[in-house]
Amino acid sequence: MSMMQNIQNKMESTLVPFATKLNSQRHVAAIRDAFTLVFPLTLAGSLIVLINYAILSPDGFIARLLHLGTLIPNLTDYQAVLSPVLNGTSNIMAILVVFLTAYKLAEANGGDKILSAVCAIGVFFILYPNYVADAQGSQALPIGFLGAQGLFVALIVGLLVGEFLTKLQRCKKLSIKMPDVVPPAVAQSFNLLIPIIIVLVVASLVNYGFGFIDENGVNQVIYNVIQQPLSSLGGNIFTIILFVIVQQFLWIIGIHGPNTLGAVRGLMFSQLNVANLTYYGEHGTTVGAPFPVTWMSINDTFGNIGGSGATLGLIIAILLIARKDKQQSEIAKLALAPGLFNINEPLIFGLPIVMNPIYLIPFILAPVACNIFGYFCTMIIKIIPPAVVDVGWTTPGFLMPFLGSGATSYLALIVGIICIVISTLIYLPFVKAAAVSNLKAAERLEN
């Protein structure tokens, strides 16, 4: 029996039963169902991002390939036509998820679904950062935590409200009984009035307590706790691997990893990237670049093929061996076009990868392995030049080593393709395990 088969059998005997049991737990099921319901909007937002940044941006891969910036001088003006779509999709992801998580959990608990979901939105904004004054002195609500950056708090709020409001609803002493002539919707609202007041007051007290730590509340506290320990690290391969591990783990628990660590990475690597570009401009080659190991030259080049988690390999693995699992295969087909341009929200929120125990290991391991392989080829055996040229984040990942190194080494193109193979091989056994788990869950529902 092959080693791969041994690994597969071991996973099916251990990981699949655990994942199946976990996925049937009502809190995990509420999160999964929330992401499933929001998937159409997630996919729509991803396709708009693909059009806006790959085609309508002069720096986009397709725009540069077809010289659209030259053919259409005001190309960027057309981005404004589609940009508002993001405000109604990915940019309000946290609001959608907090509503749907509370709704699905209240449904599982036999509580009032709509009022629980509406109350969850209220609690989310009680805990949200304070209004800030704009240039005209008007008060404005910062939007940074309305999208994927606010997902972690949204999930926690949705679960807590969906759980405890339902329990308070069952306490007859807290209900206000209305006469029979009162319409049912009004009567139900009054029935939950006191429990809702209790939940909102508790949320206000929690927000007040977090205000002593940071005036912008719980969202900012979480981000500060994550960012501060990483801010003093230096730029080397070990730092990059650590950033990758933390970033991918944050995604798994519902925190936007790249955005969370973006500010710290910017402080750490931006000056190095500028020095590298200056060198390339002066010498016409990336060979001998002063800082060959940066986030851009390693992770963006080798570990981000398909998006965070090197998920183009995940798509390929699903299409290769999980065609019977309609849930995964259909999502993989829809995610393929965005994934070629490193947009993988359809996978992260559609499968989902968030809160999915089966994909925890490969989602972290695949980019780490690709980064180490890329570092080995660039810095140890030095068969390809460093990829220090910024070629745009929508450039298909497997082309990054080739174009990022000045498009002079065709061996770099082969290295990019090998990275896809590495990530695919890492994802394969986990895709198989997820397919087995999904098929067993489907059989249970049918019976």
Sine and cosine of phi, psi and omega as CSV:
sin_phi,cos_phi,sin_psi,cos_psi,sin_omega,cos_omega
0.00,0.00,0.71,-0.70,-0.08,-1.00
-0.94,0.33,0.33,-0.94,0.04,-1.00
-0.88,0.48,-0.66,0.75,0.01,-1.00
-0.87,0.50,-0.66,0.75,0.01,-1.00
-0.91,0.40,-0.62,0.79,0.05,-1.00
-0.88,0.47,-0.69,0.73,0.02,-1.00
-0.89,0.45,-0.67,0.74,-0.02,-1.00
-0.89,0.45,-0.70,0.71,0.01,-1.00
-0.89,0.45,-0.65,0.76,0.00,-1.00
-0.90,0.44,-0.67,0.74,-0.01,-1.00
-0.92,0.40,-0.66,0.75,-0.03,-1.00
-0.93,0.37,-0.44,0.90,0.00,-1.00
-1.00,0.04,-0.29,0.96,-0.03,-1.00
-0.88,-0.48,-0.85,0.53,-0.12,-0.99
-0.95,0.31,-0.65,0.76,-0.05,-1.00
-0.89,0.45,-0.75,0.67,0.04,-1.00
-0.87,0.49,-0.63,0.78,0.03,-1.00
-0.90,0.44,-0.73,0.68,-0.02,-1.00
-0.91,0.42,-0.64,0.77,0.01,-1.00
-0.89,0.46,-0.70,0.72,0.02,-1.00
-0.92,0.40,-0.67,0.74,-0.01,-1.00
-0.91,0.41,-0.66,0.75,-0.03,-1.00
-0.93,0.38,-0.35,0.94,0.05,-1.00
-1.00,0.05,-0.19,0.98,0.05,-1.00
-0.92,0.39,0.68,-0.73,-0.25,-0.97
-0.90,0.43,-0.55,0.83,0.01,-1.00
-0.94,0.34,-0.69,0.72,0.04,-1.00
-0.91,0.41,-0.64,0.77,0.02,-1.00
-0.90,0.44,-0.61,0.79,0.02,-1.00
-0.90,0.44,-0.67,0.74,0.03,-1.00
-0.91,0.42,-0.72,0.69,0.00,-1.00
-0.86,0.50,-0.71,0.70,-0.02,-1.00
-0.92,0.40,-0.57,0.82,0.03,-1.00
-0.89,0.46,-0.72,0.69,0.02,-1.00
-0.92,0.39,-0.56,0.83,0.04,-1.00
-0.90,0.43,-0.66,0.75,-0.02,-1.00
-0.94,0.34,-0.50,0.86,-0.02,-1.00
-1.00,0.03,-0.08,1.00,-0.07,-1.00
-0.84,0.55,-0.69,0.72,0.00,-1.00
-0.84,0.55,-0.65,0.76,0.03,-1.00
-0.94,0.35,-0.60,0.80,0.04,-1.00
-0.88,0.47,-0.71,0.70,0.01,-1.00
-0.90,0.44,-0.69,0.73,0.02,-1.00
-0.86,0.50,-0.71,0.70,0.03,-1.00
-0.88,0.48,-0.63,0.77,0.00,-1.00
-0.91,0.42,-0.64,0.77,0.01,-1.00
-0.92,0.38,-0.59,0.81,0.05,-1.00
-0.92,0.39,-0.66,0.75,0.07,-1.00
-0.86,0.51,-0.68,0.74,0.02,-1.00
-0.86,0.52,-0.72,0.69,-0.01,-1.00
-0.92,0.40,-0.72,0.70,-0.10,-0.99
-0.93,0.38,-0.65,0.76,-0.14,-0.99
-0.98,-0.21,-0.34,0.94,0.04,-1.00
-0.99,-0.10,-0.46,0.89,-0.08,-1.00
-0.93,-0.37,-0.73,0.68,-0.12,-0.99
-1.00,0.00,-0.06,1.00,0.10,-0.99
-0.98,-0.18,0.77,-0.64,0.01,-1.00
-0.83,0.56,-0.44,0.90,0.01,-1.00
-1.00,0.05,-0.13,0.99,-0.02,-1.00
-0.92,0.40,0.44,-0.90,-0.10,-1.00
-0.89,0.46,-0.76,0.66,-0.02,-1.00
-0.92,0.39,-0.63,0.78,0.02,-1.00
-0.88,0.47,-0.67,0.74,0.02,-1.00
-0.95,0.32,-0.58,0.81,-0.02,-1.00
-0.91,0.42,-0.63,0.78,-0.03,-1.00
-0.99,-0.16,0.07,1.00,0.00,-1.00
0.83,0.56,0.66,0.75,-0.05,-1.00
-0.92,0.39,-0.50,0.86,0.02,-1.00
-0.88,0.47,-0.55,0.83,0.03,-1.00
-0.98,0.18,-0.66,0.75,-0.03,-1.00
-0.94,0.34,-0.57,0.82,-0.03,-1.00
-0.83,-0.56,1.00,-0.03,-0.10,-1.00
-0.84,0.55,-0.57,0.82,-0.02,-1.00
-0.98,-0.18,0.62,0.78,-0.08,-1.00
-0.83,0.56,-0.68,0.73,-0.07,-1.00
-0.90,0.43,-0.39,0.92,0.02,-1.00
-0.88,0.48,-0.49,0.87,-0.04,-1.00
-0.97,0.26,-0.29,0.96,0.08,-1.00
-0.88,0.47,-0.54,0.84,-0.03,-1.00
-0.89,0.45,-0.40,0.92,-0.01,-1.00
-0.92,0.38,-0.66,0.75,-0.09,-1.00
-0.99,-0.15,-0.30,0.96,-0.06,-1.00
-0.82,0.57,-0.64,0.77,0.00,-1.00
-0.87,0.49,-0.35,0.94,0.03,-1.00
-0.86,0.50,-0.59,0.81,0.01,-1.00
-0.89,0.45,-0.51,0.86,0.01,-1.00
-0.92,0.39,-0.35,0.94,0.03,-1.00
-0.96,-0.27,0.12,0.99,0.00,-1.00
-0.78,-0.62,-0.99,-0.14,-0.11,-0.99
-0.91,0.41,-0.47,0.88,-0.04,-1.00
-0.97,0.24,-0.16,0.99,0.09,-1.00
-0.85,-0.52,0.43,0.90,-0.04,-1.00
-0.82,0.57,-0.67,0.74,-0.05,-1.00
-0.90,0.44,-0.64,0.77,0.00,-1.00
-0.91,0.42,-0.69,0.72,0.01,-1.00
-0.89,0.46,-0.69,0.73,-0.07,-1.00
-0.95,0.33,-0.65,0.76,0.01,-1.00
-0.90,0.43,-0.63,0.77,0.03,-1.00
-0.90,0.44,-0.78,0.63,-0.11,-0.99
-0.95,0.32,-0.57,0.82,0.03,-1.00
-0.90,0.43,-0.74,0.68,0.04,-1.00
-0.89,0.46,-0.64,0.77,-0.01,-1.00
-0.88,0.48,-0.78,0.63,-0.07,-1.00
-0.93,0.36,-0.60,0.80,0.01,-1.00
-0.94,0.33,-0.66,0.75,0.06,-1.00
-0.88,0.48,-0.61,0.79,0.06,-1.00
-0.88,0.47,-0.70,0.71,0.02,-1.00
-0.91,0.42,-0.52,0.85,-0.03,-1.00
-1.00,0.03,-0.05,1.00,-0.01,-1.00
0.97,0.23,0.39,0.92,0.00,-1.00
-0.99,-0.15,-0.10,-1.00,0.02,-1.00
-0.97,0.22,0.92,-0.40,-0.13,-0.99
-0.94,0.35,-0.76,0.65,-0.10,-1.00
-0.93,0.38,-0.74,0.68,-0.03,-1.00
-0.91,0.40,-0.57,0.82,0.07,-1.00
-0.90,0.44,-0.68,0.73,-0.01,-1.00
-0.92,0.40,-0.68,0.73,0.01,-1.00
-0.91,0.41,-0.66,0.75,0.04,-1.00
-0.89,0.46,-0.60,0.80,0.01,-1.00
-0.89,0.45,-0.64,0.77,0.06,-1.00
-0.89,0.46,-0.67,0.75,0.05,-1.00
-0.86,0.51,-0.71,0.71,0.01,-1.00
-0.91,0.42,-0.65,0.76,0.01,-1.00
-0.83,0.55,-0.68,0.74,-0.03,-1.00
-0.99,0.15,-0.36,0.93,0.17,-0.99
-0.90,0.44,-0.61,0.79,-0.02,-1.00
-1.00,0.05,-0.04,1.00,-0.08,-1.00
-0.97,0.25,0.45,-0.89,0.05,-1.00
-0.81,0.58,0.47,-0.88,-0.07,-1.00
-0.92,0.40,0.34,-0.94,0.14,-0.99
-0.89,0.46,0.51,-0.86,0.05,-1.00
-0.82,-0.58,0.45,-0.89,0.00,-1.00
-1.00,0.10,0.73,-0.68,0.05,-1.00
-1.00,0.02,-0.12,-0.99,-0.08,-1.00
-0.88,0.47,-0.47,0.88,-0.01,-1.00
-1.00,0.00,0.01,1.00,0.00,-1.00
1.00,0.03,0.01,1.00,0.04,-1.00
-0.98,0.21,0.42,-0.91,0.02,-1.00
-1.00,0.05,0.77,-0.64,-0.03,-1.00
-0.75,-0.66,0.57,-0.82,0.02,-1.00
-1.00,-0.02,0.84,-0.55,0.04,-1.00
-0.90,0.44,0.63,-0.78,-0.11,-0.99
-0.98,-0.19,-0.01,1.00,-0.13,-0.99
-0.84,0.54,-0.55,0.84,-0.08,-1.00
-0.98,-0.22,0.21,0.98,0.06,-1.00
-0.99,0.15,-0.44,0.90,-0.01,-1.00
-1.00,-0.07,-0.58,-0.81,-0.10,-1.00
-0.90,0.44,-0.42,0.91,0.01,-1.00
-0.91,0.42,-0.41,0.91,-0.01,-1.00
-0.99,-0.14,0.18,0.98,-0.10,-0.99
-0.89,0.45,-0.65,0.76,-0.08,-1.00
-0.87,0.48,-0.76,0.64,0.02,-1.00
-0.90,0.44,-0.63,0.78,0.01,-1.00
-0.87,0.49,-0.68,0.73,0.02,-1.00
-0.90,0.43,-0.71,0.70,-0.01,-1.00
-0.89,0.46,-0.72,0.70,0.00,-1.00
-0.89,0.46,-0.72,0.70,0.00,-1.00
-0.86,0.52,-0.67,0.74,0.01,-1.00
-0.93,0.37,-0.70,0.72,-0.04,-1.00
-0.92,0.40,-0.71,0.71,0.00,-1.00
-0.92,0.39,-0.70,0.71,0.01,-1.00
-0.88,0.48,-0.49,0.87,0.00,-1.00
-0.99,0.12,-0.81,0.59,-0.19,-0.98
-0.99,0.11,-0.51,0.86,0.07,-1.00
-0.91,0.42,-0.59,0.81,0.05,-1.00
-0.90,0.43,-0.65,0.76,0.02,-1.00
-0.92,0.39,-0.64,0.77,0.04,-1.00
-0.92,0.39,-0.52,0.85,0.01,-1.00
-0.89,0.46,-0.53,0.85,-0.04,-1.00
-0.97,0.24,-0.24,0.97,0.00,-1.00
-0.99,0.16,0.95,-0.31,-0.08,-1.00
-0.89,0.45,-0.49,0.87,-0.02,-1.00
-0.92,0.40,-0.33,0.94,-0.02,-1.00
-0.99,-0.10,-0.01,1.00,-0.05,-1.00
-1.00,-0.07,0.51,-0.86,0.06,-1.00
-0.95,-0.32,0.94,-0.35,-0.06,-1.00
-0.99,0.14,0.83,-0.55,0.01,-1.00
-0.98,-0.19,0.41,-0.91,0.03,-1.00
-0.87,0.50,0.39,-0.92,-0.04,-1.00
-0.90,0.44,-0.39,0.92,-0.05,-1.00
-0.97,0.25,-0.26,0.97,0.00,-1.00
-0.95,0.30,0.72,-0.70,0.02,-1.00
-0.81,0.59,0.59,-0.81,-0.07,-1.00
-0.82,0.58,-0.65,0.76,-0.03,-1.00
-0.90,0.44,-0.65,0.76,0.02,-1.00
-0.93,0.37,-0.68,0.73,0.00,-1.00
-0.87,0.49,-0.66,0.75,0.01,-1.00
-0.91,0.41,-0.61,0.79,0.03,-1.00
-0.88,0.47,-0.69,0.73,0.04,-1.00
-0.94,0.35,-0.54,0.84,0.01,-1.00
-0.88,0.48,-0.54,0.84,-0.02,-1.00
-0.98,-0.21,0.11,0.99,-0.09,-1.00
-0.87,0.49,-0.77,0.64,-0.03,-1.00
-0.91,0.42,-0.73,0.69,0.08,-1.00
-0.84,0.55,-0.63,0.77,0.02,-1.00
-0.91,0.42,-0.66,0.75,0.04,-1.00
-0.87,0.50,-0.68,0.73,0.01,-1.00
-0.88,0.48,-0.72,0.70,-0.02,-1.00
-0.89,0.45,-0.69,0.73,-0.02,-1.00
-0.92,0.39,-0.62,0.79,0.02,-1.00
-0.92,0.39,-0.68,0.73,0.04,-1.00
-0.87,0.48,-0.67,0.74,0.04,-1.00
-0.88,0.47,-0.65,0.76,0.03,-1.00
-0.90,0.43,-0.63,0.78,0.04,-1.00
-0.91,0.41,-0.65,0.76,0.04,-1.00
-0.89,0.46,-0.71,0.71,0.01,-1.00
-0.89,0.46,-0.64,0.77,0.03,-1.00
-0.89,0.46,-0.65,0.76,0.02,-1.00
-0.91,0.42,-0.69,0.73,0.03,-1.00
-0.92,0.40,-0.42,0.91,0.02,-1.00
-0.88,0.48,-0.44,0.90,0.05,-1.00
-0.95,0.30,-0.39,0.92,0.02,-1.00
-1.00,0.05,-0.72,0.69,0.04,-1.00
-0.48,-0.88,0.74,-0.67,-0.08,-1.00
-0.90,0.43,-0.30,0.95,0.01,-1.00
-1.00,-0.02,0.13,0.99,0.19,-0.98
0.99,0.12,-0.27,-0.96,-0.19,-0.98
-0.90,0.43,-0.61,0.79,0.01,-1.00
-0.86,0.52,-0.73,0.69,-0.03,-1.00
-0.94,0.34,-0.57,0.82,0.04,-1.00
-0.87,0.49,-0.71,0.70,0.00,-1.00
-0.87,0.49,-0.70,0.71,-0.03,-1.00
-0.92,0.39,-0.62,0.79,0.03,-1.00
-0.91,0.42,-0.66,0.75,0.00,-1.00
-0.88,0.48,-0.60,0.80,-0.01,-1.00
-0.97,0.24,-0.68,0.73,-0.15,-0.99
-0.97,0.24,-0.66,0.75,-0.16,-0.99
-0.86,0.51,-0.70,0.71,0.00,-1.00
-0.89,0.45,-0.37,0.93,-0.05,-1.00
-1.00,-0.05,-0.21,0.98,-0.16,-0.99
-0.95,0.33,-0.35,0.94,-0.06,-1.00
-0.99,-0.11,0.04,1.00,-0.03,-1.00
-0.96,0.26,0.46,-0.89,0.04,-1.00
-1.00,-0.05,0.18,-0.98,-0.02,-1.00
-1.00,0.05,0.98,-0.19,0.07,-1.00
-0.45,-0.90,0.05,-1.00,-0.09,-1.00
-0.90,0.44,-0.56,0.83,0.00,-1.00
-0.93,0.37,-0.61,0.79,0.07,-1.00
-0.90,0.44,-0.69,0.73,-0.01,-1.00
-0.89,0.46,-0.70,0.72,0.02,-1.00
-0.89,0.46,-0.66,0.75,0.02,-1.00
-0.89,0.46,-0.70,0.72,0.04,-1.00
-0.86,0.50,-0.67,0.74,0.00,-1.00
-0.88,0.48,-0.73,0.68,-0.02,-1.00
-0.87,0.49,-0.74,0.68,-0.01,-1.00
-0.91,0.43,-0.70,0.71,-0.03,-1.00
-0.87,0.50,-0.73,0.68,-0.04,-1.00
-0.93,0.36,-0.62,0.78,0.02,-1.00
-0.91,0.42,-0.62,0.79,0.05,-1.00
-0.88,0.48,-0.67,0.74,0.05,-1.00
-0.85,0.53,-0.69,0.72,-0.05,-1.00
-0.85,0.52,-0.64,0.77,-0.04,-1.00
-1.00,-0.02,0.12,0.99,0.13,-0.99
0.99,-0.12,0.29,0.96,0.07,-1.00
-0.94,-0.33,0.72,-0.69,-0.02,-1.00
-0.93,0.37,0.99,-0.12,-0.09,-1.00
-0.85,0.53,-0.79,0.61,-0.04,-1.00
-0.86,0.51,-0.67,0.74,0.01,-1.00
-0.94,0.35,-0.61,0.80,-0.02,-1.00
-0.89,0.45,-0.66,0.75,-0.07,-1.00
-1.00,-0.09,-0.06,1.00,-0.10,-0.99
-0.85,0.52,-0.68,0.73,-0.04,-1.00
-0.90,0.43,-0.68,0.73,0.00,-1.00
-0.91,0.41,-0.70,0.71,0.02,-1.00
-0.89,0.47,-0.62,0.79,0.01,-1.00
-0.88,0.48,-0.70,0.71,0.02,-1.00
-0.90,0.44,-0.57,0.82,-0.12,-0.99
-0.99,0.15,-0.60,0.80,-0.18,-0.98
-0.90,-0.43,-0.27,0.96,-0.13,-0.99
-0.88,0.47,-0.67,0.75,0.00,-1.00
-0.91,0.42,-0.60,0.80,0.02,-1.00
-0.92,0.40,-0.65,0.76,0.01,-1.00
-0.90,0.43,-0.64,0.77,0.02,-1.00
-0.89,0.45,-0.68,0.73,0.02,-1.00
-0.88,0.47,-0.64,0.77,0.02,-1.00
-0.91,0.42,-0.69,0.73,0.00,-1.00
-0.91,0.41,-0.61,0.79,0.05,-1.00
-0.89,0.47,-0.68,0.73,0.03,-1.00
-0.88,0.48,-0.70,0.71,0.00,-1.00
-0.89,0.45,-0.64,0.77,0.03,-1.00
-0.90,0.43,-0.56,0.83,-0.04,-1.00
-0.99,0.13,-0.54,0.84,-0.12,-0.99
-0.95,-0.32,-0.26,0.96,0.01,-1.00
0.95,0.30,0.24,0.97,0.02,-1.00
-0.50,-0.86,0.45,-0.89,0.07,-1.00
-1.00,-0.03,-0.15,0.99,0.04,-1.00
-0.91,0.42,0.81,-0.58,-0.02,-1.00
1.00,0.02,0.15,0.99,0.05,-1.00
-0.82,0.57,0.66,-0.75,-0.13,-0.99
-0.91,0.42,-0.48,0.88,-0.04,-1.00
-0.75,-0.67,0.98,0.19,-0.08,-1.00
-0.96,0.29,-0.21,0.98,-0.02,-1.00
-0.91,-0.41,0.99,-0.15,0.10,-1.00
-0.70,-0.71,0.10,-1.00,0.04,-1.00
-0.86,0.50,-0.66,0.75,-0.03,-1.00
-0.93,0.37,-0.69,0.72,-0.09,-1.00
-0.97,0.25,-0.32,0.95,0.00,-1.00
-0.94,-0.34,-0.94,0.34,-0.11,-0.99
-0.94,0.35,-0.74,0.67,0.00,-1.00
-0.89,0.46,-0.43,0.90,-0.05,-1.00
-1.00,0.03,-0.68,0.73,-0.11,-0.99
-0.92,-0.38,-0.52,0.85,-0.15,-0.99
-0.97,-0.22,0.11,0.99,-0.10,-0.99
-0.84,-0.55,0.44,0.90,-0.05,-1.00
-0.96,0.29,0.95,-0.31,-0.09,-1.00
0.99,-0.17,-0.15,0.99,-0.05,-1.00
0.89,-0.45,-0.02,-1.00,-0.01,-1.00
-0.79,0.61,0.77,-0.64,-0.03,-1.00
1.00,-0.06,0.12,0.99,-0.03,-1.00
0.77,0.63,0.78,0.63,-0.21,-0.98
-0.99,0.14,-0.02,1.00,0.17,-0.99
-0.89,0.45,-0.59,0.81,0.09,-1.00
-0.89,0.46,-0.58,0.81,0.04,-1.00
-0.91,0.41,-0.68,0.73,0.02,-1.00
-0.87,0.49,-0.72,0.69,-0.01,-1.00
-0.89,0.46,-0.68,0.73,0.00,-1.00
-0.88,0.48,-0.67,0.75,0.02,-1.00
-0.90,0.44,-0.71,0.71,-0.02,-1.00
-0.92,0.38,-0.42,0.91,-0.01,-1.00
-0.98,0.18,-0.70,0.71,-0.20,-0.98
-0.80,-0.59,-0.03,1.00,-0.08,-1.00
-0.85,-0.53,0.56,0.83,-0.05,-1.00
-0.93,0.38,-0.43,0.90,0.03,-1.00
-0.97,0.26,-0.38,0.93,0.05,-1.00
-1.00,0.07,1.00,-0.05,-0.10,-0.99
-0.87,0.49,-0.56,0.83,-0.01,-1.00
-0.86,0.51,-0.78,0.63,-0.02,-1.00
-0.96,0.28,-0.67,0.74,-0.11,-0.99
-0.92,0.39,-0.64,0.77,0.00,-1.00
-0.92,0.39,-0.65,0.76,0.03,-1.00
-0.91,0.41,-0.64,0.77,0.01,-1.00
-0.89,0.46,-0.65,0.76,0.03,-1.00
-0.89,0.46,-0.69,0.73,0.00,-1.00
-0.93,0.37,-0.52,0.86,-0.07,-1.00
-1.00,0.08,-0.15,0.99,-0.11,-0.99
-0.90,0.44,-0.76,0.65,-0.04,-1.00
-0.88,0.48,-0.78,0.62,0.08,-1.00
-0.87,0.49,-0.60,0.80,-0.05,-1.00
-0.90,0.44,-0.53,0.85,0.05,-1.00
-0.88,0.48,-0.41,0.91,-0.01,-1.00
-0.93,-0.36,0.43,0.91,0.14,-0.99
0.92,0.38,0.51,0.86,0.09,-1.00
-0.93,-0.38,0.94,-0.33,-0.14,-0.99
-0.83,-0.55,0.33,0.95,0.07,-1.00
-0.84,0.55,-0.59,0.81,0.06,-1.00
-0.84,0.55,-0.55,0.83,0.05,-1.00
-0.98,0.21,-0.71,0.71,-0.08,-1.00
-0.88,0.47,-0.65,0.76,-0.04,-1.00
-0.97,-0.24,-0.22,0.98,-0.05,-1.00
-1.00,-0.04,-0.69,0.72,0.00,-1.00
-0.88,0.48,-0.69,0.72,-0.24,0.97
-1.00,0.02,0.26,-0.97,0.17,-0.99
-1.00,0.08,-0.53,0.85,0.05,-1.00
-0.86,0.50,0.75,-0.66,0.02,-1.00
0.86,0.52,0.46,0.89,-0.01,-1.00
-0.95,-0.30,0.95,-0.31,-0.09,-1.00
-0.90,0.43,-0.48,0.88,-0.05,-1.00
-0.92,0.39,-0.61,0.80,-0.08,-1.00
-1.00,-0.07,0.07,1.00,0.03,-1.00
-0.85,0.53,-0.78,0.63,-0.09,-1.00
-0.92,0.38,-0.80,0.60,-0.06,-1.00
-0.93,0.36,-0.48,0.88,-0.01,-1.00
-0.91,0.41,-0.46,0.89,0.08,-1.00
-1.00,-0.03,-0.68,0.73,-0.12,-0.99
-0.93,0.37,-0.64,0.77,-0.08,-1.00
-0.87,0.50,-0.78,0.62,0.02,-1.00
-0.92,0.39,-0.55,0.83,0.05,-1.00
-0.88,0.47,-0.73,0.68,-0.02,-1.00
-0.89,0.45,-0.67,0.74,0.00,-1.00
-0.92,0.40,-0.62,0.79,0.04,-1.00
-0.90,0.43,-0.68,0.73,0.01,-1.00
-0.91,0.42,-0.66,0.76,0.04,-1.00
-0.90,0.44,-0.70,0.71,0.03,-1.00
-0.89,0.45,-0.66,0.75,0.05,-1.00
-0.89,0.46,-0.67,0.74,0.00,-1.00
-0.87,0.49,-0.70,0.71,-0.02,-1.00
-0.94,0.35,-0.55,0.83,-0.07,-1.00
-1.00,0.09,-0.69,0.72,-0.21,-0.98
-0.94,-0.33,-0.42,0.91,-0.07,-1.00
-1.00,-0.09,-0.88,0.48,0.00,-1.00
-1.00,-0.07,-0.21,0.98,0.14,-0.99
0.79,0.61,0.77,0.63,0.02,-1.00
-1.00,-0.02,-0.23,0.97,0.07,-1.00
-0.73,-0.68,0.48,-0.88,0.03,-1.00
-0.97,0.26,0.38,-0.93,0.01,-1.00
-0.91,0.42,0.59,-0.81,-0.03,-1.00
-1.00,-0.10,0.99,0.12,-0.10,-0.99
-0.96,-0.28,0.06,1.00,0.01,-1.00
-1.00,-0.02,0.79,-0.61,0.02,-1.00
-0.98,0.22,0.94,-0.34,-0.07,-1.00
-0.96,-0.27,0.18,0.98,0.02,-1.00
1.00,-0.05,0.71,-0.70,-0.14,-0.99
-0.95,0.31,-0.28,0.96,0.03,-1.00
-1.00,0.03,0.04,1.00,0.09,-1.00
-0.91,0.41,0.77,-0.64,0.03,-1.00
-0.74,0.67,0.76,-0.65,-0.18,-0.98
-0.83,0.56,-0.61,0.79,-0.05,-1.00
-0.94,0.35,-0.25,0.97,0.06,-1.00
-1.00,0.01,-0.22,0.98,-0.09,-1.00
-0.85,0.53,-0.75,0.66,0.00,-1.00
-0.87,0.50,-0.59,0.80,-0.02,-1.00
-0.95,0.30,-0.81,0.58,-0.04,-1.00
-0.95,0.32,-0.59,0.81,-0.02,-1.00
-0.93,0.36,-0.34,0.94,0.04,-1.00
-0.99,-0.16,0.29,0.96,0.07,-1.00
1.00,-0.04,0.19,0.98,0.03,-1.00
0.82,0.58,0.67,0.75,0.00,-1.00
-0.91,-0.41,-0.30,0.95,-0.08,-1.00
-0.87,-0.49,0.94,-0.33,0.03,-1.00
-0.95,0.32,-0.30,0.95,0.10,-0.99
-0.91,0.41,-0.51,0.86,0.05,-1.00
-0.90,0.43,-0.56,0.83,0.07,-1.00
-0.90,0.43,-0.65,0.76,0.03,-1.00
-0.90,0.43,-0.64,0.77,0.04,-1.00
-0.88,0.48,-0.66,0.75,0.04,-1.00
-0.87,0.49,-0.65,0.76,0.03,-1.00
-0.93,0.37,-0.62,0.78,0.04,-1.00
-0.89,0.46,-0.58,0.81,0.04,-1.00
-0.88,0.48,-0.60,0.80,0.07,-1.00
-0.90,0.43,-0.67,0.75,0.01,-1.00
-0.89,0.46,-0.69,0.72,0.00,-1.00
-0.87,0.49,-0.76,0.65,-0.04,-1.00
-0.91,0.42,-0.61,0.79,0.03,-1.00
-0.89,0.46,-0.72,0.70,0.01,-1.00
-0.88,0.47,-0.60,0.80,0.01,-1.00
-0.93,0.37,-0.64,0.77,-0.05,-1.00
-0.97,0.24,-0.45,0.90,-0.15,-0.99
-0.77,0.64,-0.82,0.57,-0.05,-1.00
-0.90,0.43,-0.51,0.86,0.00,-1.00
-0.97,0.26,-0.57,0.82,0.10,-1.00
-0.89,0.46,-0.68,0.73,0.03,-1.00
-0.88,0.48,-0.69,0.72,0.02,-1.00
-0.90,0.44,-0.67,0.74,0.02,-1.00
-0.90,0.44,-0.63,0.78,0.02,-1.00
-0.90,0.44,-0.70,0.72,0.03,-1.00
-0.87,0.48,-0.69,0.72,0.01,-1.00
-0.89,0.46,-0.69,0.72,-0.01,-1.00
-0.91,0.41,-0.65,0.76,0.00,-1.00
-0.92,0.39,-0.62,0.79,0.05,-1.00
-0.91,0.41,-0.64,0.77,0.03,-1.00
-0.90,0.44,-0.64,0.77,0.02,-1.00
-0.91,0.42,-0.64,0.77,0.02,-1.00
-0.90,0.43,-0.61,0.79,0.04,-1.00
-0.90,0.44,-0.65,0.76,-0.02,-1.00
-0.92,0.40,-0.60,0.80,0.01,-1.00
-0.92,0.38,-0.56,0.83,-0.01,-1.00
-1.00,0.09,0.00,0.00,0.00,0.00
